[in-house]
């Protein structure tokens, strides 16, 4: 598999459960829709454990994830919050995601033989993206109104997904290529 060469854009992610998604919908409603930002569609809410880039799909990648995730003995808890924030210098409104450091390190180790770290690789910074600015700089007041909104939720992570991201006129379309359970699942548990 060529490192970050041709192929689809892939990443490894976890998804909030329905109870957490319901709470997130309430938060987005509270934030409002007309503040110069484009909110992420609820079907796309996720926490990226590792972005792989444009790589060729290869069953061995899913097999490596399965072998790596077998060290877990069950679900891992992901905690979102304690409130909204902006990434410094980036126009991304996000919620911090805690509790996933060991899982992200496991995913990195499992995928490293297929996708080496790029020179500019950043350490894992767990977060769930809520919105992005619409290409213009937001005022300090608008930034402040959306930052620091209290929000706390937790959900059990029972699996990781290898996901392909394809662009379309409607934004990014995500397709789960493999779902890998945490822990030693039954043979063939991968989808």
N, C-alpha and C positions, 0 to 999 in steps of 0.2 A: 504494500500500500504506500503510495508516494506521500511524503509529508506535506500536508496542506497544499496539495497541488490541485489537479482537476477533480471534478466530482461535485456531489451535493454538499451543501453546508450542513454539518452535523454538530450536535451538542448532546450532552448527557444532563438530564434534568429530573427534578421531582416536582409533583403537582400538588397544590393544596386540596384537601378533601372538600366535600360539598358544604359542610358546616362553616369552614373557614372562608370558602368562596362567598357564601351568603353574607358573612361579616364584612368581607372586602367590598361587596356590592354596596353595602350601607356606607362604608367609608367613602367610596367614589361618589355616591349620592351627596354626602356631606360636603365633599370638596367642590361640587358643582361642575358644570360642563363648559362654561364659557370663560375660561381664564387664560386663553392663549396656549393651552396644552392639548395634546391628543392623548386620550386615555387608552390604555391597552385593553383590547377586548378580553372579557373574562375567560373566554376559552383559551387564551394564550398566557394566562397567569402561571408562572412557574419560577423555580429557583434553579439557575444553571449551576451545575457542579463543575463542569469543564466544557469550554467551547473548543471544538476540534477543528473547525474551519472546513474548507472545501477538500474533502477526501473521498476516495472511492469507497463505496459500501463493500464490506467484507464480513462474512459470517464469523471470522476469527475475532473481530472486534467485539461482537456480542458475547462470544465464548470467553474472551478475556475478562469482560465485565462480570460475567456469571461466576467465573473462578474467583475473582477478587471479592465480590459481594458475598461469597459463601462464608467469609470469616465472621459475618454478623450473625447473631443468634435470634434475630427478630427485628421488629420495627425500631426506627430511630425517631426521636421527637424533634421536629422543627418548630422553633418559636419565632414568630414574627413580631416585630415591634422593638422598642416601646412606643415608637411614633414615626411619622413620615419625615423624610429628609431629602435633601438634594445632594447629588454627588458634586463635589467641588469641581468647578470648571466644566461640568457636563450638565446638559439640560435634561436630566433624568430625575424624576420624582420616584422615590423608592421606599420600601420598608426593609429594615435590616432583618436578616434571617440567621438565627443562631442555632447551634446544635448539630450542624452538618459538617464541621471541619474534618472529622475522622472519615466520614463517608466521601467527602470531596477528595481527600488525600488518597483514599483507596481507589477511587475512579481515576485519578491522575496516574497512579502507579500502574493500574491495569491497562490504560490506554497509551501510556508512554512509549511502548515498543512500536506502536502503529503511528502515533502522532507525537513527535518530539516537541518539547517546549520551544516556542519561538523565542528569539532574543529578548523581546519585550514582554515576556510572560509576567503577569502580575500575580501576587499571592491570592488565594481564594478570598473573596469578599462576598459572602452570602447575602443576597437581597432578592426581593421581588419587585420588578419594575411596575409601577402604577401608571405613569404617564411620561410623555416627552414633550418638550416645548415644540411649537409649530414652526421652527426655523427662525424665529425672531427672539431677540433677547427680552426676557421678562423683566418687569420693573422690580425693584427691591421690595416694594409693597406686595406685589403678586407672589414673589418667591416666599416672603415671610408668612403670607396668609396660608400657604399650603404646607409649610414646614412645621414640624412639631405637633401635628395633630395626633393626639393619643390613639394608639391602636395596639392591642395585644391579642394574639391568638396562637394556638399551637395545634399541630396535627401530626399524626403518626405517618412516617414514611415507611411503607412496606416494600417498595420496589424503586428502582431507577429505570428511566427510559432513555434509550438511544433514539434521538429525534433528528429527522431531516427537516430543514427549513428551506422552503421554496418561495420565491417571490412571485407575487401576482398583482393584478391591478387593485386588489382589495387588501394588500399588505402581505405579511408573511403567512404562509400556510404550513402548519406543523403536522408531520406524519411520524407516528411512533414506529420505528423499525424493529425494535426489540424491547421487551419489558422483562427486567431481570429482578427476581425477588431478592430480598435481603435474607441471608441465611441459606442453609442447605435445603433448597426446595426439591420437590420431586423431579426426577429426570424428565426433561422436556417442558419444564415450567416456563421457559422463555417463549415469548410470542413473536 
